[in-house]
Structures are given as C-alpha cells and as structure tokens.
C-alpha cells in the first residue's frame, strides 16, 4: 500500500472506500475498495476532498480481484449464458434462454477447495427461464496470486473433463404421444382424470401432442400403440396407469416388449416409486433417434409434485437420465406435501 497524489492516480487500485458527504444530499461511498481509478474519476475524487489516496502497489504475479474474477467466471460459463460486469471481484451468470441447468459438481468442488475464490449456483438438473440467475462467482481478497488462478483453472478443467462447470441445455420442441391404460377408463366406468394432468405438465414446455389413445389392460395392445406413436414421429411417449404389481397392470411389460432399453422400473422418490423410464432407439435412414418412454404411476394424477416433475425437464432438454442418477434421487426424494407448494424452491429432488 502506498500514498499517491490523486491527480496521478489513473490506473491505481483503491485500498479503501471513498465516501462523499454532502449535507442533506448524499452520504455514501463514491468508489469502493478495489476500484480501478480512471481519468474521469479524478475530478470526482477531488470534489470529495481527496487530494491523496492510498492505493495498492502492483506486484508481479498478482492479479486484481476483477481480473481474477473474469478468469473464474470463464471456468463456469457455458453456452447460452450471459455474464455481468466484474465488480468488486464479483460476476453473476444469468440464463440466455429457457433450459435445463447442469452443474459439474467435481469441477465446482475443485475450485471452491482452493480458498480465496468461490462459486455458488442453483441446483443442477432443474429448469430455468431466460434471464434467471444461475450462479455467482467471487474472488475473496483484493489481490490474488496469478499462479493460484492458474492452478484452479487446471484443477477445474481436469475434474470436469475440460468442460465449463455450468452448462445450460436449451429445451427443444417435442412431439408427444399419450397412452392412457386401464379397463375402468377404456370401458367408461370412470372418467379419465389422468390425461388432463399429463397434458397440463407437458404444456409447460414446447410440446405438440400428436396423439392420444385409451387402451384396456392388454400388454400387446399397449405395446402396439407405443410403437405406432413412435412411428408417427413422437419424441416421447407417456403411458398412464397400470404401473403397480396387480395382475391387470401390464404397462411395464408392454414397454419392455417394444424393445426399448429399460433404465429403471422403480425410483427412490415419493410420490413416484412405481415409475418406469426407458429409451427406444429408432434407426432411420438419415440418423438414429432416441425416444423417451415413461410409465407414470397413479400418484402423478393427484399429487402436486412427483418423479414426473423431476424427469420431464431432462427429457425436454435431451439429457438422458441414467440408472445411477435415478438412484441418487433418494436423498431429497421425499416430497413433504407442503400446504403451499414452493417447488422447485424446496429440497424435493435435490439428491446428490
């Protein structure tokens, strides 16, 4: 730290806040600690009564907080994200489009383990809207060693496989097919109250429902209907009901008989334990495509939030779900059925 004349301060870094007091008008910091003085700032500083300033002495191998903040933010920022200007070592990232936020946890842990720098984000695998805040980054001290930033960058890239710590996958337009199952609905014994719920959930995304059929509890008929929906161009097929272990519940067998790859029948989530997720690979002349097939348990019909709310955003972002990821939902997989639902601003679905 050294004392210099204000008129010679251009490019210098302030060591303390500069406060201006004008009775009845203002009492606030004109410039904050860490501010880099510009030519235009000098008259302002003089009017604030500052003929001399304490500033940091530039040291080789040291970076100002704002310089380091840009490096740190660069480790985090993926495509479709916008960043704020660096200020007091802080930069925020916001969503440039609607999509699914992915967080490479190992990379984030590597950076945060270095100390003197931090990254805090929203939880990954949840939907975000354009303009929403995704993460905040900050350099803690006013100056930080350039070598430390270099080491943090290397560690982050190694941990995340060379990718940014944050990724935003845009939602894509999807064609959806709905297959309602159950003799009680097929024969008109009860009203179908399941399909309207599914349609409402799909409406939250860019979906086009290309078909809806009702089938009795006949696995052959349901299998045929799934394949027909895929043949019509469906990107996802949702089967409602028939997911339990009763003799008449044939939906899991019907999905299996399509030849789809079953990721899991069952999930450690309540409501939603009897959920089935599968992927059907359709080989086409130009390029193969993958269709998500879901078997929804009855709880989706009446519960506010279920496993369907956790998996649907990932399907809409073409983010394939693995069996390991489903298994990890156990911690945080219990919906508390709050009187006033605040999802996704709660712990539901935020497993490890």
Phi, psi and omega in degrees: 000136179218159180260127180227164176286140182300322182293347180250017191269359182304128180089351180280158182252122182292141179266354183203164176293147175250115184255137176245132179237117173236114186309126177075002182238303185207145169212093186200168178285125176282320177223144181265160173307133180097350180295138176268118186290131175255171179299321181291339181285335189299313177299326179294318179294320179294320177294335177278003176086018183257097177278334180226155182223146169269123182229162178281142174274130179293127179244140176299138177084002179246144180244141173292152184305322182288326176295314180293326180299323179294323177294314181298316180296324179298331177289336186262325192284118173260190179293158176066028178235149177241146184241149176278170173289149176291130180212121180054037178078009184246141172220137177248147177248136177234159182285132177270355178199169172289139180180189180254125179276129174246137180238122175275093189301322182298320178294319179295318179297322180298316180293310184294340179284348181282337186076161179066006176206154180208152174229128176230131184227171167292168178286140180286165179068025176236151182286149175226157178252155180306132179093348180283148180289134179256317186199160173233139177236150180205141169266129188284306180277167178292324178233145181220149183294132179299323180296324179294320178294323179294317180294321178296320179297314180297318181294319181295315181294323178294319183288328184258012178069030178082004181261160173298154180296326180247143179223137177240113180264115181296145173288144180244160177293133181232140171264126186242142173243138180242129177240111179269127182245159175128126178302323184296327177276317183302319182269007175074021180285330175224161177281143176282104177255000182277311184302317178302325179294316180297316180299321179294321178294319181292330183295340179289349180236177181277080183241152176233113180280110185266354179185147175216125177229156175245130183233146176285178183282071180228109187299325178297319179293320180291318176302313180301319182292322178299312181295326177294319178298317179295319178297332178279354178107013180295136175269337173215145178236127181246123177253128182254132175083174178068030187254002183271199183251012176293154181303330182274355182273102189249001186297316179302317179295320180298318179293317180299321184287352174286344185093004179293150176279117181281119176283312178194139167250101187116140180215143181281058182225135175234121003280147174131016185299327185268035181275145176233134177235132178218159176234128179254125180264119179254115179279125181238164183301316184278308180199147179289157175223156182246130181248128176278132177238125182237136172254116186261128176288165185299336183298333180299334183290329188234340181277147181299311182225140182216187176304329180300322180291337180273328185266325183304315179301326180289322176297320182292340179257012181056041181250097185297137182263135179260164177297324179296321179292322176296317180298326182288349181286352181304315176282111186098358183276006180257111175285132182272000177051053182298146179305322175242111184287129179245008180307136009268012180275053179208187183273355186295126178083000182265065177282187182276000000 
